[in-house]
Amino acid sequence: MESLSQVLKQWPGGRQMTRKADDLLRELQADPLVQQLQAQHEALDERLMRLNLNRIYQYVKERRNCSQCPGLDRCPNDFEGHYTELDMEQRAGVPQLDDRKVPCKLQVARVAENRVRSRVRSFYVDDRALEQGYSADEIMRKDAERIKAVGQIMRYIDQTREQGLQTKGLYLAGKFGTGKTFLMCYMLHELAKAGYSGVIVYVPEFVEDLKSMFNEPQRIKETVELMKHTDLLVFDDIGAENLNPWVRDHVLGTILNYRMNRKPTFYTSNQNLEVLERHFSFTSKDGDEQHKGQRLMDRIRPFVDFVVVSGENKRGR
């Protein structure tokens, strides 16, 4: 059987191709990366290098790209976020050079982050609140007035990591724009890293959407089941919705009745618990129903720690 170099010489321009292959071989042999590879694998002689010029060239090129990484989104390698790794293996007593694609550290980190994000679902909450990066130091420094509240949330995160899923949640109360939603998103993100699933729901829009789903019982059932069974459930801006008896008693009541003593539920609100109970006790349809408002609050008040979030209004900044 003719060698590759002999075949190339017979082709039109074959001699030129052979010279280029010889030049590439000499260039690769002088490269520190290849010299290091040969030091690791004694069987990687000139003959084997000639047979695997393309693999070795790809290996060197991608390693150089990685050494001057322009970022994952601008990765110049053939397979984004991956580089070529070479291994030697004996097959039928003959050394063989194999290549494989290996994810870089940035790609591994992105996959891990996407896995974390996949554990958290949002309903009517701006996804930017969940997608942006979080810095515990920045959260602590952002507003000195809310340090106490941030400390409570940090302790809750640590407690869940150490002891497992809690039965009590948190109720964050404070003025507009003090970062209550942001802090809840931070908590969901941190606990998603520990493997917990989460859902955050912007209650005013959720309630309006439920009204439009009244004739879609299967869709409502799927939504309610998701909120019943997720590890961490956040009702964002509760108390600001235009409530009706059906949503209060058959949706919120059903969800909270299942979760109490099982899984923690969290709330953000501009109202304290007493004002929220009055809100639940009155609907535009049936007027004042104090006992029904109290019944719903019996599924909230004993199962949360009340946290005041102080600070300045940061919206628009």
C-alpha positions as CSV (number, residue, x, y, z in Angstrom):
1,M,0.0,0.0,0.0
2,E,1.4,3.4,-1.0
3,S,2.1,5.9,1.7
4,L,0.1,9.1,2.0
5,S,3.2,11.1,0.9
6,Q,3.5,8.9,-2.2
7,V,-0.1,9.4,-3.1
8,L,0.1,13.2,-2.6
9,K,3.1,13.3,-5.0
10,Q,1.1,11.7,-7.8
11,W,-1.8,14.3,-7.5
12,P,-1.7,17.6,-9.3
13,G,0.1,19.9,-6.9
14,G,0.8,16.9,-4.7
15,R,4.4,17.8,-4.2
16,Q,3.4,21.2,-3.0
17,M,0.9,19.7,-0.5
18,T,3.7,17.4,0.7
19,R,6.0,20.3,1.3
20,K,3.2,22.1,3.2
21,A,2.7,19.0,5.4
22,D,6.4,18.9,6.1
23,D,6.5,22.5,7.0
24,L,3.5,22.1,9.3
25,L,5.1,19.0,10.9
26,R,8.3,21.0,11.7
27,E,6.3,23.9,13.0
28,L,4.3,21.6,15.3
29,Q,7.4,19.7,16.5
30,A,8.9,23.1,17.6
31,D,5.7,24.1,19.5
32,P,6.0,23.8,23.4
33,L,2.5,22.3,23.6
34,V,3.5,19.4,21.2
35,Q,6.8,18.9,23.0
36,Q,5.0,18.6,26.3
37,L,2.6,16.1,24.6
38,Q,5.5,14.0,23.3
39,A,7.0,14.1,26.8
40,Q,3.8,12.6,28.2
41,H,3.5,10.0,25.4
42,E,6.8,8.4,24.2
43,A,5.0,6.6,21.4
44,L,4.1,9.9,19.7
45,D,7.0,9.8,17.2
46,E,7.3,11.5,13.8
47,R,5.5,8.7,12.0
48,L,2.4,9.0,14.3
49,M,2.5,12.7,14.1
50,R,2.4,12.6,10.3
51,L,-0.6,10.4,10.4
52,N,-2.4,12.7,12.8
53,L,-1.3,16.2,11.6
54,N,-4.8,17.5,11.5
55,R,-5.6,16.3,15.1
56,I,-2.4,17.8,16.5
57,Y,-2.8,21.1,14.6
58,Q,-6.4,21.4,15.9
59,Y,-5.2,20.7,19.4
60,V,-2.5,23.4,19.3
61,K,-4.8,25.9,17.6
62,E,-7.6,25.5,20.1
63,R,-5.2,25.6,23.1
64,R,-3.8,28.9,21.9
65,N,-7.3,30.3,21.4
66,C,-8.1,29.3,25.0
67,S,-5.0,30.9,26.3
68,Q,-6.3,34.2,24.9
69,C,-10.0,33.5,25.6
70,P,-12.2,36.4,24.3
71,G,-15.2,35.1,26.3
72,L,-17.7,32.2,25.8
73,D,-19.9,34.1,23.4
74,R,-17.0,34.9,21.1
75,C,-15.2,31.5,21.3
76,P,-13.3,31.0,18.1
77,N,-13.0,27.2,18.5
78,D,-15.0,24.9,16.2
79,F,-17.2,23.7,19.0
80,E,-18.1,26.7,21.2
81,G,-16.9,26.4,24.8
82,H,-14.9,23.2,24.1
83,Y,-11.3,22.5,23.2
84,T,-9.5,19.4,21.7
85,E,-7.8,17.0,24.0
86,L,-5.5,14.2,22.8
87,D,-5.0,10.7,24.3
88,M,-2.8,7.8,23.4
89,E,-4.3,4.3,23.3
90,Q,-2.9,0.9,22.3
91,R,-5.2,-1.0,19.9
92,A,-4.0,-4.4,18.7
93,G,-0.6,-3.5,20.0
94,V,-0.4,-0.4,17.9
95,P,-0.4,3.1,19.4
96,Q,-3.2,5.3,18.3
97,L,-3.8,9.0,18.8
98,D,-7.4,9.8,19.7
99,D,-9.1,13.3,20.0
100,R,-12.1,14.3,22.1
101,K,-13.8,17.6,22.8
102,V,-13.6,18.8,26.4
103,P,-15.7,21.7,27.9
104,C,-13.8,24.6,29.2
105,K,-14.3,26.1,32.6
106,L,-16.5,28.9,31.3
107,Q,-18.7,26.3,29.5
108,V,-18.9,24.1,32.6
109,A,-19.9,27.2,34.6
110,R,-22.6,28.2,32.1
111,V,-24.1,24.7,32.1
112,A,-24.2,24.7,35.9
113,E,-25.8,28.2,35.9
114,N,-28.4,27.1,33.3
115,R,-29.2,24.1,35.4
116,V,-29.8,26.4,38.4
117,R,-32.0,28.7,36.4
118,S,-34.0,25.8,35.1
119,R,-35.1,25.0,38.7
120,V,-36.7,28.4,39.1
121,R,-39.9,29.5,37.2
122,S,-41.5,32.9,37.1
123,F,-45.0,34.0,36.4
124,Y,-45.4,37.6,35.4
125,V,-42.1,38.6,37.0
126,D,-39.4,40.3,34.9
127,D,-37.0,37.5,34.0
128,R,-34.1,40.0,34.4
129,A,-34.6,39.8,38.1
130,L,-33.7,36.1,37.9
131,E,-31.1,36.1,35.1
132,Q,-28.7,38.8,36.5
133,G,-25.8,37.8,38.6
134,Y,-25.9,38.1,42.3
135,S,-23.2,39.3,44.7
136,A,-23.8,38.8,48.4
137,D,-21.4,41.6,49.2
138,E,-23.2,44.0,46.8
139,I,-26.6,43.0,48.4
140,M,-25.2,43.8,51.8
141,R,-23.7,47.1,50.8
142,K,-26.5,48.4,48.5
143,D,-28.5,50.0,51.2
144,A,-27.4,50.1,54.9
145,E,-31.0,50.5,56.0
146,R,-32.0,47.0,54.9
147,I,-28.9,45.2,56.3
148,K,-31.0,43.6,59.1
149,A,-33.5,42.2,56.5
150,V,-30.7,40.9,54.3
151,G,-29.1,39.2,57.3
152,Q,-32.4,37.3,58.0
153,I,-32.5,36.1,54.4
154,M,-28.9,35.0,54.5
155,R,-29.5,33.1,57.7
156,Y,-32.6,31.5,56.1
157,I,-30.6,30.4,53.1
158,D,-27.8,28.9,55.3
159,Q,-30.4,27.2,57.5
160,T,-32.0,25.5,54.5
161,R,-28.7,24.4,53.1
162,E,-27.7,22.9,56.4
163,Q,-31.0,21.4,57.7
164,G,-33.0,20.9,54.5
165,L,-36.3,22.4,53.4
166,Q,-38.1,24.4,56.1
167,T,-41.8,24.4,56.8
168,K,-41.8,28.2,57.5
169,G,-41.2,30.9,54.9
170,L,-40.6,34.6,55.1
171,Y,-43.0,37.6,54.7
172,L,-41.1,40.7,53.4
173,A,-42.9,43.9,54.1
174,G,-41.8,47.4,53.1
175,K,-42.3,50.4,51.0
176,F,-42.2,50.4,47.2
177,G,-38.8,49.8,45.6
178,T,-36.8,48.7,48.6
179,G,-35.7,45.5,46.8
180,K,-38.1,42.9,48.2
181,T,-38.5,41.1,44.9
182,F,-34.8,41.2,44.2
183,L,-34.1,39.6,47.6
184,M,-36.5,36.8,47.0
185,C,-35.0,36.2,43.6
186,Y,-31.6,36.0,45.2
187,M,-32.9,33.5,47.7
188,L,-34.4,31.3,45.0
189,H,-31.2,31.5,43.0
190,E,-29.0,30.5,45.9
191,L,-31.3,27.6,47.0
192,A,-31.6,26.4,43.4
193,K,-27.8,25.8,43.6
194,A,-28.6,23.4,46.4
195,G,-31.1,21.6,44.2
196,Y,-34.4,23.2,45.3
197,S,-37.0,24.1,42.8
198,G,-38.8,27.5,43.0
199,V,-41.6,29.5,41.6
200,I,-42.1,33.3,41.9
201,V,-45.5,34.8,41.0
202,Y,-46.4,38.4,40.6
203,V,-49.8,38.2,42.3
204,P,-51.8,41.2,40.7
205,E,-51.2,39.9,37.1
206,F,-51.6,36.3,38.2
207,V,-55.1,37.0,39.6
208,E,-56.2,38.8,36.5
209,D,-55.0,35.9,34.3
210,L,-56.8,33.4,36.5
211,K,-60.0,35.2,35.8
212,S,-59.5,34.8,32.1
213,M,-58.8,31.1,32.6
214,F,-62.0,30.4,34.4
215,N,-63.3,28.3,31.5
216,E,-60.0,26.4,31.2
217,P,-60.1,24.1,34.2
218,Q,-57.2,21.9,33.1
219,R,-54.9,24.9,32.7
220,I,-55.9,26.2,36.1
221,K,-55.3,22.7,37.6
222,E,-51.8,22.4,36.1
223,T,-50.9,25.9,37.4
224,V,-52.2,25.2,40.9
225,E,-50.5,21.8,41.0
226,L,-47.2,23.4,40.1
227,M,-47.5,25.9,42.9
228,K,-48.6,23.3,45.4
229,H,-45.6,21.1,44.8
230,T,-42.6,23.4,44.1
231,D,-40.1,23.4,46.9
232,L,-40.1,27.2,47.3
233,L,-43.1,29.4,46.4
234,V,-43.0,33.2,46.4
235,F,-46.1,35.3,46.1
236,D,-44.8,38.7,45.0
237,D,-46.7,41.9,45.8
238,I,-49.5,40.2,47.5
239,G,-52.2,42.5,48.7
240,A,-52.1,44.7,45.6
241,E,-54.4,42.4,43.6
242,N,-58.1,43.0,42.8
243,L,-59.3,39.9,44.6
244,N,-62.5,37.9,44.1
245,P,-63.9,35.1,46.3
246,W,-63.1,32.3,43.8
247,V,-59.4,33.2,43.6
248,R,-59.2,33.7,47.3
249,D,-61.0,30.5,48.4
250,H,-60.4,28.1,45.5
251,V,-57.0,29.0,44.2
252,L,-54.9,30.7,46.9
253,G,-56.7,28.8,49.7
254,T,-56.1,25.4,47.9
255,I,-52.4,26.1,47.4
256,L,-51.8,27.3,50.9
257,N,-53.8,24.6,52.5
258,Y,-51.6,22.0,50.8
259,R,-48.3,23.7,51.5
260,M,-48.7,24.5,55.2
261,N,-46.6,22.2,57.4
262,R,-45.1,20.7,54.1
263,K,-43.2,23.4,52.2
264,P,-42.4,27.0,52.8
265,T,-44.2,29.9,51.1
266,F,-42.8,33.4,50.9
267,Y,-44.4,36.8,50.4
268,T,-43.5,40.3,49.5
269,S,-46.0,43.1,50.2
270,N,-46.4,46.8,50.9
271,Q,-48.8,45.8,53.6
272,N,-48.3,44.3,57.1
273,L,-50.2,41.1,58.1
274,E,-53.1,43.0,59.7
275,V,-53.8,45.1,56.6
276,L,-53.5,42.0,54.4
277,E,-56.1,40.2,56.5
278,R,-58.5,43.1,56.0
279,H,-57.7,43.0,52.3
280,F,-58.6,39.3,52.1
281,S,-61.8,39.9,54.1
282,F,-63.4,42.2,51.5
283,T,-64.2,41.5,47.9
284,S,-66.0,43.6,45.4
285,K,-68.5,40.8,44.8
286,D,-69.4,39.6,48.3
287,G,-68.4,42.6,50.4
288,D,-67.0,42.0,53.9
289,E,-66.4,38.4,54.8
290,Q,-64.1,38.6,57.8
291,H,-64.2,34.9,58.6
292,K,-62.9,34.0,55.1
293,G,-60.1,36.5,55.3
294,Q,-59.1,35.2,58.7
295,R,-59.3,31.6,57.4
296,L,-56.8,32.4,54.6
297,M,-54.5,34.3,57.1
298,D,-54.5,31.2,59.3
299,R,-52.6,29.6,56.4
300,I,-50.1,32.4,56.2
301,R,-49.4,34.0,59.6
302,P,-48.3,30.9,61.5
303,F,-46.0,29.8,58.7
304,V,-43.9,32.9,58.1
305,D,-41.4,35.0,59.9
306,F,-42.2,38.7,59.4
307,V,-39.3,40.7,58.0
308,V,-39.4,44.5,57.5
309,V,-37.3,45.6,54.5
310,S,-36.4,49.3,55.0
311,G,-34.5,51.5,52.7
312,E,-34.8,53.9,49.8
313,N,-36.9,53.5,46.7
314,K,-34.4,52.2,44.1
315,R,-36.8,52.0,41.1
316,G,-35.8,54.1,38.1
317,R,-32.2,54.3,39.4
